[in-house]
Amino acid sequence: MAKRMNGAGVNRSAARKASEVRALREAKRLAHEKDVAEAVGVFFDRIGRAEKVRGEARERAERIVSEAEVVAVAYAGEADASVSRLRALGEPVVEIAEMTGLPVSGVRAAMARAGAVPGG
């Protein structure tokens, strides 16, 4: 048969059990708070890293575009010189416009940029 506890025994047993429950709940709360703090820390770390990566990419992109613009300006200058060469070969501005797909005003602008004297 089960041993019966007197009132004092029950109280000690209940107090011990309550203490165990409280300790378990406290351990769970501390683990939860640790997990929350870790998640918040990861959040701010990743936001910072993302901004850094974007900034570095923006700098690289600006540098690439700047370098490409230098090359593109050189090619555009060569294209303008080709338009002037066509004119120097005796081609009329209207014919150059038809050959290149430029409007007549574009042919004249290309010749002006190349330093040629636009003509008819």
Secondary structure, DSSP 8 states (H G I E B T S, - for coil): ------HHHHHHHHHHHHHHHHHHHHHHHHHHHHHHHHHHHHHHHHHHHHHHHHHHHHHHHHHHHHHHHHHHHHHHHHHHHHHHHHHHTT--HHHHHHHH---HHHHHHHHHHTT-----
